[in-house]
């Protein structure tokens, strides 16, 4: 199948440590095995909270990846392929998977949930924006990348909470 577990672990570590310098090898491969596992975990954790939202997770994911691919290629002088966009957005879903795991135990419909959801959105947005600006050499347009990426992850957080 061509699944490189070392690459999956290195990308997962890059998401979990957002201030660590990125490795160029991490950005080259458009691995989709990790994002598919993270989407399945998110759907399963939502199922444990009584929400059958597999369709929403994959629908928002597919539409969001296509929309981000379009926006990024319109903004950048360098081109990025759709698979790398899906890989980056999928790996950066990991904090939302952690939020869904917390939602299995605690209710997130209060101040605690609002604060935790805000932190998770900021974490996902910061990490994926960092990956995109590194892949596309767009450090001057960091905030223009961060806005649609933040909206993308906010949709997943809203699915997780409500």
SETIDREN-34850 format. One record per residue: residue number from 0; residue in one letter; chain; x, y, z of N, C-alpha, C, CB in turn. Coordinates in Angstrom, 3 decimals. Glycine has a CB too. Layout:
N
resi  resn  chain  n_X  n_Y  n_Z  ca_X  ca_Y  ca_Z  c_X  c_Y  c_Z  cb_X  cb_Y  cb_Z
NUM  A  A  X  Y  Z  X  Y  Z  X  Y  Z  X  Y  Z
...
//
This chain:
162
resi  resn  chain  n_X  n_Y  n_Z  ca_X  ca_Y  ca_Z  c_X  c_Y  c_Z  cb_X  cb_Y  cb_Z
0  X  A  0.813  -1.203  0.000  0.000  0.000  0.000  0.854  1.264  0.000  -0.924  0.000  1.198
1  X  A  2.119  1.142  0.341  3.001  2.303  0.342  2.792  3.228  1.519  2.820  3.068  -0.912
2  X  A  2.353  2.705  2.655  2.132  3.521  3.840  3.448  3.620  4.606  0.999  2.924  4.738
3  X  A  3.917  4.833  4.804  5.178  5.084  5.497  4.864  5.538  6.923  6.039  6.156  4.741
4  X  A  5.017  4.620  7.878  4.657  4.926  9.259  5.571  5.985  9.873  4.700  3.663  10.096
5  X  A  6.833  6.015  9.455  7.745  7.049  9.964  7.289  8.436  9.521  9.188  6.786  9.482
6  X  A  6.793  8.533  8.294  6.291  9.808  7.792  5.028  10.227  8.538  6.012  9.718  6.287
7  X  A  4.149  9.273  8.812  2.925  9.576  9.565  3.279  10.071  10.967  2.009  8.324  9.652
8  X  A  4.232  9.416  11.604  4.645  9.824  12.951  5.305  11.195  12.930  5.605  8.791  13.555
9  X  A  6.138  11.472  11.924  6.806  12.781  11.869  5.818  13.911  11.612  7.880  12.781  10.783
10  X  A  4.819  13.671  10.758  3.809  14.707  10.525  2.914  14.905  11.743  2.957  14.349  9.310
11  X  A  2.615  13.823  12.435  1.812  13.938  13.651  2.573  14.710  14.722  1.419  12.545  14.175
12  X  A  3.860  14.452  14.849  4.678  15.209  15.802  4.763  16.673  15.410  6.083  14.613  15.895
13  X  A  4.809  16.950  14.107  4.846  18.348  13.655  3.561  19.079  14.012  5.079  18.417  12.142
14  X  A  2.431  18.374  13.984  1.158  18.990  14.374  1.099  19.183  15.878  -0.029  18.134  13.904
15  X  A  1.600  18.214  16.623  1.523  18.282  18.082  2.503  19.286  18.686  1.779  16.917  18.668
16  X  A  3.564  19.617  17.967  4.534  20.621  18.433  4.575  21.757  17.418  5.965  19.992  18.627
17  X  A  3.634  22.688  17.510  3.491  23.693  16.450  4.621  24.716  16.359  2.221  24.417  16.644
18  X  A  5.452  24.856  17.376  6.518  25.845  17.307  7.871  25.254  16.947  6.624  26.557  18.610
19  X  A  7.925  23.955  16.741  9.160  23.294  16.335  9.407  23.564  14.840  9.089  21.754  16.622
20  X  A  10.659  23.794  14.438  10.939  24.030  13.012  10.519  22.841  12.149  12.433  24.316  12.805
21  X  A  9.994  23.157  10.971  9.508  22.115  10.066  10.652  21.530  9.250  8.427  22.674  9.131
22  X  A  10.569  20.236  9.024  11.515  19.532  8.189  11.025  19.601  6.740  11.688  18.057  8.661
23  X  A  11.924  19.810  5.791  11.521  19.870  4.383  10.963  18.538  3.896  12.704  20.281  3.513
24  X  A  11.477  17.441  4.426  10.988  16.121  4.028  9.535  15.927  4.440  11.858  15.022  4.641
25  X  A  9.154  16.553  5.547  7.777  16.447  6.024  6.813  17.083  5.033  7.632  17.107  7.400
26  X  A  7.236  18.144  4.399  6.348  18.882  3.501  6.286  18.302  2.090  6.788  20.313  3.426
27  X  A  7.188  17.412  1.727  7.255  16.906  0.365  6.197  15.854  0.041  8.604  16.334  0.119
28  X  A  5.903  15.003  1.008  5.012  13.877  0.752  3.559  14.255  1.015  5.409  12.681  1.613
29  X  A  2.690  13.824  0.135  1.253  14.070  0.298  0.587  12.784  0.795  0.604  14.553  -1.051
30  X  A  0.902  12.407  2.009  0.403  11.176  2.613  -1.051  11.358  3.028  1.267  10.770  3.827
31  X  A  -1.911  10.407  2.667  -3.322  10.496  3.033  -3.755  9.414  4.019  -4.172  10.414  1.796
32  X  A  -2.844  8.524  4.400  -3.212  7.462  5.345  -3.517  8.046  6.722  -2.082  6.415  5.452
33  X  A  -2.681  8.955  7.201  -2.904  9.581  8.501  -4.198  10.378  8.560  -1.749  10.477  8.838
34  X  A  -4.464  11.250  7.569  -5.723  11.996  7.593  -6.972  11.114  7.553  -5.758  12.943  6.437
35  X  A  -6.914  10.016  6.827  -8.077  9.128  6.790  -8.292  8.491  8.161  -7.897  8.034  5.708
36  X  A  -7.209  8.100  8.821  -7.320  7.534  10.171  -7.876  8.578  11.130  -5.946  7.024  10.670
37  X  A  -7.402  9.835  11.022  -7.894  10.890  11.910  -9.365  11.181  11.659  -7.072  12.166  11.730
38  X  A  -9.799  11.154  10.401  -11.225  11.368  10.104  -12.074  10.228  10.642  -11.447  11.513  8.591
39  X  A  -11.575  8.997  10.512  -12.306  7.859  11.079  -12.379  7.954  12.600  -11.642  6.538  10.668
40  X  A  -11.294  8.361  13.232  -11.302  8.533  14.694  -12.281  9.623  15.112  -9.891  8.873  15.206
41  X  A  -12.300  10.723  14.363  -13.236  11.805  14.672  -14.669  11.320  14.533  -12.993  13.016  13.755
42  X  A  -14.976  10.618  13.458  -16.320  10.089  13.268  -16.707  9.088  14.348  -16.432  9.440  11.913
43  X  A  -15.766  8.232  14.752  -16.049  7.252  15.799  -16.266  7.927  17.147  -14.910  6.239  15.900
44  X  A  -15.460  8.939  17.460  -15.645  9.652  18.731  -16.951  10.432  18.738  -14.470  10.602  18.991
45  X  A  -17.343  10.983  17.605  -18.654  11.646  17.523  -19.774  10.624  17.693  -18.810  12.393  16.171
46  X  A  -19.548  9.424  17.177  -20.535  8.359  17.352  -20.685  7.981  18.825  -20.138  7.127  16.532
47  X  A  -19.594  8.011  19.570  -19.664  7.708  21.001  -20.438  8.762  21.781  -18.269  7.579  21.573
48  X  A  -20.505  9.986  21.254  -21.295  11.024  21.923  -22.745  11.020  21.440  -20.669  12.404  21.686
49  X  A  -23.096  10.083  20.570  -24.473  9.967  20.107  -24.756  10.728  18.823  -25.395  10.443  21.167
50  X  A  -23.720  11.141  18.119  -23.896  11.891  16.872  -23.400  11.039  15.710  -23.137  13.258  16.922
51  X  A  -24.267  10.777  14.764  -23.889  10.012  13.584  -23.564  11.002  12.468  -25.028  9.019  13.155
52  X  A  -22.328  11.509  12.473  -21.941  12.582  11.554  -20.806  12.203  10.623  -21.550  13.795  12.332
53  X  A  -20.699  10.933  10.223  -19.650  10.543  9.294  -19.784  11.289  7.970  -19.686  9.037  9.057
54  X  A  -21.002  11.452  7.518  -21.243  12.160  6.260  -20.841  13.617  6.334  -22.695  12.058  5.877
55  X  A  -21.134  14.254  7.455  -20.729  15.646  7.632  -19.214  15.783  7.655  -21.323  16.212  8.917
56  X  A  -18.548  14.876  8.357  -17.088  14.943  8.446  -16.470  14.814  7.063  -16.546  13.843  9.380
57  X  A  -16.897  13.824  6.291  -16.315  13.644  4.964  -16.812  14.693  3.970  -16.634  12.254  4.443
58  X  A  -18.057  15.134  4.098  -18.573  16.167  3.198  -17.890  17.502  3.402  -20.058  16.328  3.390
59  X  A  -17.808  17.961  4.662  -17.096  19.205  4.942  -15.619  19.067  4.605  -17.267  19.605  6.411
60  X  A  -15.063  17.898  4.861  -13.650  17.683  4.559  -13.369  17.777  3.062  -13.203  16.328  5.084
61  X  A  -14.170  17.103  2.265  -13.953  17.120  0.812  -14.196  18.513  0.230  -14.872  16.098  0.123
62  X  A  -15.313  19.131  0.615  -15.602  20.468  0.102  -14.555  21.467  0.564  -16.992  20.923  0.545
63  X  A  -14.140  21.375  1.830  -13.139  22.291  2.358  -11.793  22.131  1.686  -12.990  22.092  3.833
64  X  A  -11.402  20.888  1.401  -10.128  20.664  0.716  -10.142  21.239  -0.696  -9.810  19.172  0.666
65  X  A  -11.241  21.050  -1.396  -11.346  21.597  -2.759  -11.352  23.122  -2.714  -12.627  21.077  -3.465
66  X  A  -12.080  23.694  -1.768  -12.126  25.153  -1.642  -10.759  25.715  -1.260  -13.175  25.567  -0.600
67  X  A  -10.065  25.080  -0.313  -8.736  25.561  0.077  -7.737  25.399  -1.054  -8.241  24.819  1.317
68  X  A  -7.839  24.328  -1.815  -6.979  24.128  -2.976  -7.157  25.266  -3.971  -7.279  22.779  -3.646
69  X  A  -8.401  25.628  -4.216  -8.693  26.725  -5.147  -8.165  28.050  -4.618  -10.202  26.827  -5.399
70  X  A  -8.439  28.354  -3.367  -8.006  29.627  -2.782  -6.484  29.732  -2.755  -8.568  29.780  -1.362
71  X  A  -5.821  28.673  -2.342  -4.360  28.713  -2.245  -3.704  28.856  -3.612  -3.845  27.458  -1.556
72  X  A  -4.225  28.179  -4.614  -3.637  28.301  -5.948  -3.931  29.650  -6.591  -4.147  27.192  -6.840
73  X  A  -5.027  30.288  -6.207  -5.288  31.639  -6.705  -4.397  32.675  -6.031  -6.749  32.003  -6.492
74  X  A  -4.014  32.431  -4.775  -3.209  33.395  -4.025  -1.711  33.257  -4.260  -3.491  33.253  -2.565
75  X  A  -1.253  32.091  -4.626  0.178  31.820  -4.640  0.754  31.808  -6.052  0.456  30.501  -3.967
76  X  A  2.017  32.184  -6.138  2.742  32.071  -7.403  3.198  30.633  -7.624  3.953  33.028  -7.426
77  X  A  3.338  29.875  -6.542  3.699  28.463  -6.616  2.424  27.635  -6.576  4.663  28.062  -5.456
78  X  A  2.469  26.472  -7.204  1.276  25.632  -7.236  1.383  24.528  -6.196  1.070  25.031  -8.638
79  X  A  0.253  24.186  -5.610  0.160  23.075  -4.666  -0.898  22.125  -5.190  -0.183  23.568  -3.213
80  X  A  -0.657  20.821  -5.054  -1.634  19.866  -5.556  -2.702  19.571  -4.497  -0.936  18.568  -5.987
81  X  A  -3.807  19.039  -4.956  -4.956  18.801  -4.088  -4.636  17.785  -2.997  -6.144  18.324  -4.908
82  X  A  -3.754  16.833  -3.301  -3.446  15.782  -2.329  -2.640  16.337  -1.153  -2.672  14.641  -3.006
83  X  A  -1.767  17.285  -1.427  -1.009  17.884  -0.330  -1.917  18.755  0.533  0.169  18.715  -0.875
84  X  A  -2.874  19.448  -0.080  -3.847  20.231  0.689  -4.662  19.305  1.585  -4.783  21.035  -0.255
85  X  A  -5.124  18.186  1.036  -5.885  17.213  1.842  -5.030  16.642  2.963  -6.411  16.071  0.956
86  X  A  -3.771  16.380  2.681  -2.871  15.838  3.690  -2.656  16.831  4.829  -1.532  15.465  3.058
87  X  A  -2.381  18.073  4.492  -2.124  19.086  5.523  -3.373  19.329  6.360  -1.651  20.405  4.883
88  X  A  -4.508  19.523  5.717  -5.741  19.773  6.467  -6.143  18.551  7.289  -6.878  20.161  5.513
89  X  A  -5.903  17.357  6.760  -6.251  16.139  7.485  -5.388  15.920  8.714  -6.135  14.951  6.577
90  X  A  -4.091  16.143  8.577  -3.217  15.987  9.741  -3.521  17.036  10.802  -1.747  16.079  9.322
91  X  A  -3.898  18.221  10.378  -4.178  19.283  11.344  -5.540  19.123  12.008  -4.101  20.631  10.664
92  X  A  -6.297  18.089  11.651  -7.538  17.756  12.360  -7.274  17.078  13.693  -8.406  16.860  11.500
93  X  A  -6.044  16.695  13.964  -5.731  15.948  15.179  -6.175  16.648  16.467  -4.257  15.693  15.239
94  X  A  -5.962  17.964  16.646  -6.490  18.593  17.862  -8.010  18.518  17.981  -6.064  20.031  17.909
95  X  A  -8.720  18.506  16.856  -10.178  18.376  16.899  -10.563  16.954  17.315  -10.803  18.727  15.519
96  X  A  -9.749  15.977  16.949  -9.975  14.606  17.428  -9.815  14.564  18.942  -8.991  13.606  16.748
97  X  A  -8.815  15.278  19.475  -8.658  15.359  20.931  -9.866  16.052  21.573  -7.358  16.113  21.291
98  X  A  -10.373  17.090  20.918  -11.566  17.777  21.430  -12.761  16.830  21.451  -11.889  19.020  20.573
99  X  A  -12.903  16.019  20.423  -14.003  15.046  20.387  -13.849  14.000  21.484  -14.068  14.359  19.014
100  X  A  -12.609  13.646  21.807  -12.380  12.698  22.908  -12.770  13.321  24.243  -10.901  12.251  22.944
101  X  A  -12.497  14.609  24.408  -12.914  15.309  25.625  -14.439  15.399  25.674  -12.283  16.727  25.691
102  X  A  -15.068  15.569  24.506  -16.527  15.686  24.445  -17.222  14.386  24.822  -16.958  16.110  23.053
103  X  A  -16.531  13.254  24.720  -17.111  11.985  25.149  -17.292  11.977  26.665  -16.222  10.800  24.704
104  X  A  -16.368  12.619  27.377  -16.383  12.601  28.839  -17.117  13.804  29.425  -14.962  12.561  29.371
105  X  A  -16.845  15.001  28.883  -17.397  16.243  29.421  -18.302  16.917  28.387  -16.262  17.200  29.848
106  X  A  -19.270  17.671  28.875  -20.086  18.488  27.990  -19.301  19.747  27.612  -21.443  18.856  28.665
107  X  A  -19.318  20.083  26.353  -18.582  21.255  25.875  -19.502  22.443  25.611  -17.818  20.909  24.609
108  X  A  -20.714  22.408  26.146  -21.672  23.487  25.910  -21.694  24.479  27.056  -23.062  22.921  25.698
109  X  A  -20.556  25.003  27.390  -20.438  26.006  28.444  -19.161  26.793  28.249  -20.464  25.351  29.840
110  X  A  -18.762  27.477  29.293  -17.549  28.285  29.221  -16.317  27.431  28.977  -17.376  29.085  30.497
111  X  A  -16.252  26.261  29.642  -15.126  25.353  29.436  -15.030  24.921  27.974  -15.261  24.122  30.342
112  X  A  -16.153  24.570  27.390  -16.178  24.161  25.989  -15.807  25.287  25.042  -17.538  23.636  25.633
113  X  A  -16.270  26.508  25.364  -15.942  27.657  24.519  -14.444  27.931  24.524  -16.704  28.901  24.986
114  X  A  -13.848  27.900  25.714  -12.407  28.161  25.819  -11.604  27.063  25.132  -11.985  28.277  27.294
115  X  A  -11.971  25.811  25.385  -11.262  24.696  24.773  -11.423  24.694  23.251  -11.759  23.378  25.355
116  X  A  -12.613  25.005  22.762  -12.844  25.064  21.317  -12.038  26.186  20.677  -14.334  25.255  21.020
117  X  A  -11.948  27.328  21.339  -11.150  28.440  20.806  -9.675  28.080  20.724  -11.329  29.686  21.671
118  X  A  -9.172  27.394  21.741  -7.768  26.962  21.735  -7.522  25.960  20.609  -7.384  26.338  23.099
119  X  A  -8.447  25.036  20.425  -8.290  24.015  19.381  -8.333  24.651  17.997  -9.390  22.939  19.504
120  X  A  -9.240  25.583  17.767  -9.297  26.261  16.464  -7.999  27.023  16.207  -10.507  27.230  16.402
121  X  A  -7.506  27.729  17.225  -6.250  28.472  17.058  -5.085  27.527  16.792  -5.959  29.323  18.302
122  X  A  -5.051  26.397  17.480  -3.980  25.413  17.301  -3.999  24.844  15.882  -4.115  24.274  18.334
123  X  A  -5.166  24.401  15.429  -5.292  23.842  14.072  -4.946  24.883  13.012  -6.718  23.313  13.839
124  X  A  -5.446  26.095  13.201  -5.207  27.154  12.229  -3.731  27.519  12.171  -6.039  28.386  12.568
125  X  A  -3.114  27.677  13.329  -1.693  28.033  13.367  -0.832  26.962  12.690  -1.234  28.236  14.820
126  X  A  -1.106  25.711  12.998  -0.293  24.624  12.449  -0.465  24.490  10.948  -0.647  23.313  13.121
127  X  A  -1.695  24.480  10.478  -1.901  24.306  9.039  -1.449  25.528  8.249  -3.367  24.020  8.750
128  X  A  -1.616  26.719  8.811  -1.116  27.921  8.137  0.397  27.862  8.021  -1.544  29.195  8.894
129  X  A  1.041  27.393  9.062  2.495  27.240  9.026  2.919  26.249  7.946  3.016  26.784  10.392
130  X  A  2.203  25.132  7.821  2.506  24.152  6.779  2.304  24.738  5.388  1.636  22.910  6.952
131  X  A  1.183  25.446  5.183  0.900  26.017  3.870  1.902  27.108  3.491  -0.510  26.581  3.842
132  X  A  2.239  27.964  4.443  3.185  29.025  4.101  4.567  28.460  3.821  3.261  30.053  5.224
133  X  A  4.918  27.348  4.444  6.195  26.705  4.160  6.167  26.026  2.787  6.534  25.681  5.256
134  X  A  5.065  25.364  2.470  4.967  24.653  1.192  4.880  25.603  0.007  3.760  23.739  1.197
135  X  A  4.244  26.760  0.207  4.013  27.691  -0.900  4.909  28.924  -0.860  2.581  28.125  -0.899
136  X  A  5.791  29.015  0.128  6.682  30.177  0.274  5.872  31.474  0.329  7.698  30.233  -0.894
137  X  A  4.886  31.512  1.232  3.972  32.647  1.330  3.967  33.253  2.729  2.563  32.220  0.948
138  X  A  5.127  33.477  3.302  5.160  33.981  4.673  4.574  35.387  4.796  6.584  33.979  5.186
139  X  A  4.586  36.153  3.720  4.007  37.497  3.750  2.477  37.481  3.757  4.499  38.294  2.561
140  X  A  1.902  36.369  3.339  0.441  36.266  3.249  -0.123  35.312  4.297  0.030  35.800  1.853
141  X  A  0.541  35.220  5.425  0.163  34.294  6.495  -1.279  34.503  6.939  1.099  34.457  7.688
142  X  A  -1.685  35.738  7.155  -3.030  36.011  7.665  -4.092  35.767  6.605  -3.124  37.443  8.167
143  X  A  -3.745  35.924  5.341  -4.699  35.619  4.277  -4.937  34.118  4.158  -4.202  36.175  2.945
144  X  A  -3.936  33.334  4.498  -4.108  31.880  4.526  -4.888  31.467  5.772  -2.735  31.164  4.486
145  X  A  -4.590  32.123  6.889  -5.165  31.712  8.170  -6.676  31.902  8.231  -4.517  32.484  9.291
146  X  A  -7.204  32.910  7.574  -8.644  33.182  7.692  -9.504  32.035  7.148  -8.989  34.473  6.954
147  X  A  -9.346  31.605  5.880  -10.196  30.492  5.419  -9.883  29.177  6.124  -10.039  30.307  3.921
148  X  A  -8.623  28.983  6.521  -8.275  27.765  7.245  -8.971  27.745  8.608  -6.741  27.653  7.418
149  X  A  -9.008  28.888  9.284  -9.704  28.979  10.565  -11.185  28.703  10.431  -9.497  30.341  11.175
150  X  A  -11.799  29.203  9.368  -13.222  28.916  9.133  -13.458  27.429  8.877  -13.742  29.738  7.945
151  X  A  -12.539  26.820  8.148  -12.627  25.382  7.873  -12.630  24.580  9.177  -11.453  24.930  6.974
152  X  A  -11.673  24.872  10.054  -11.590  24.121  11.303  -12.701  24.496  12.277  -10.242  24.347  11.954
153  X  A  -13.213  25.711  12.194  -14.338  26.101  13.042  -15.579  25.264  12.719  -14.646  27.601  12.867
154  X  A  -15.763  24.901  11.460  -16.888  24.028  11.086  -16.780  22.677  11.783  -16.934  23.829  9.555
155  X  A  -15.583  22.115  11.814  -15.404  20.821  12.475  -15.586  20.928  13.988  -14.023  20.256  12.159
156  X  A  -15.154  22.035  14.557  -15.358  22.216  16.001  -16.848  22.351  16.306  -14.586  23.463  16.516
157  X  A  -17.575  23.073  15.456  -19.022  23.194  15.671  -19.729  21.837  15.540  -19.623  24.196  14.670
158  X  A  -19.291  21.016  14.608  -19.852  19.672  14.489  -19.562  18.874  15.758  -19.279  18.945  13.247
159  X  A  -18.364  19.056  16.311  -17.975  18.307  17.504  -18.765  18.737  18.726  -16.495  18.474  17.769
160  X  A  -18.976  20.035  18.883  -19.665  20.524  20.076  -21.171  20.321  19.985  -19.357  21.994  20.293
161  X  A  -21.765  20.647  18.859  -23.217  20.565  18.741  -23.591  19.349  17.949  -23.793  21.819  18.091
//
